[in-house]
């Protein structure tokens, strides 16, 4: 078993280091040039689009808004990787890894824009809203059903089941650690199954309510959990305000330092920063577009901009909080210490109570990731089959996986998922490379309308030569006109 695990790790490391990261960098540079650096020049429009009114759905209810879709993707993005993963990047690559994590986020914002704009363009409608994602733009944009099926299967298994079980296991472990700290003994044997039952029931109540209920739950929980974590980070910064210039200097100098070059550590800093950043913000990997497609907006570019803002929020805000918490504690960089660096840093700065507050944050972060992952899986189950029974079975399996994850261990499964996510990302990047010109045409249309002082509105007749568009008819968009006319 150890040999199998080692082999999968070697394959995964090679896939990410030698194929996926270079491909994402090259394509993101292409998207940046082709779009006129959309991820930088249109930041004000990102905030404006976040407030878009979704109007009414065909059934008379409120469809998923731009902010709710943003919250769903943030729920999936902001996982334990933002807490433990960033610390691991620092442990393996030193402070310089944070610089490369920031640089990667700024670059791949262009990829996030392209994939989410395409997901909006090629989404499909239903009585209660919309769904879509890479599988849909692969079939309708590229006319490649096999490509869409491959992507849908991989993301459903990887996010819907594997990552969900890992997040459940993380919650169980974090609660057990807090209980052990308080009691001074090992946590009782019944604790993990009890946590599993509670998590499974809570998950079931939300996900069986459908996409709207997941989106509403995410919109409530994401700002709350992010707010608590940001306050903890600000408290640590305030207590160590005099060290901030030195920490920033370390981040920059270690990113380019002669000492790292001489020790062969510069490559590690770059690789760890970029890889952990990609793991966290998921830009270009094909996951967030599944949430982006669900939003009811008046122009595809609006949600592309919103999801780009999501990349910045995840990496430049949440991940940076972890980085400063760790670096302000003057950590010892060892691989074993990576996942515990954040915990030790908080305890050292704020006291033992911080461990229990961090447990609450991990619980919220991991649970919202479960909801976001389920949302992604459901969108792709809907792509694979229209059977209501299939969706019910999928949701039941998610509930079961949540329980099993709380009582089990997923080391090998996590390693395997790392590889499958890399393959999924390569499939998505291939589609983006071919469809990027369409996204850039949409951006041009959006900018032209903004220059005329309009709130951009798109109908598929605007680009009649683009085939495969399922929505965006005048009838489909009628529910948006009333709210927009008031803006």
Secondary structure, 3 states (H helix, E strand, C coil): CHHHHHHHHHHHHHHHHHHHHHHHHHHHHHHHHHCCCHHHHCHHHHHHHHCCCCCCCCCCCCCCCHHHHHHHHHHHHCCHHHCHHHHHHHHHHCCHHHHHHHHHHHHHHHHHHHHHHHHHHCCEEECCEEECCHHHHHHHCCCCHHHHHHHHHHHHHHHHHHHHHHHHHHHHHHHHHHHHHHHCCCCCCHHHHHHHHHHHHHHHHHHCCHHHHHHHHHHHHHHHHHHHHHHHHHHHHHHCHHHHHHHHHHHHHHHHCHHHHHHCCHHHHHHHHHHHHHHHHCCCCCCCHHHHCCCCCCCHHHHHHHHHHHHHHHHHHHHHHHHHHHHCCCCCCCCCCHHHHHHHHHHHHHCCHHHHHHHHHHHHHHHHHHHHHHHHHHHHHHHHCCCHHHHHHHHHHHHHHHHHHHHCCCHHHHHHHHHHHHHHHHHHHHHHHHHHHHHHHHHHHHHHHHHCCCCCCCCHHHHCCCCCCCCCCHHHHHHHHHHHHCC
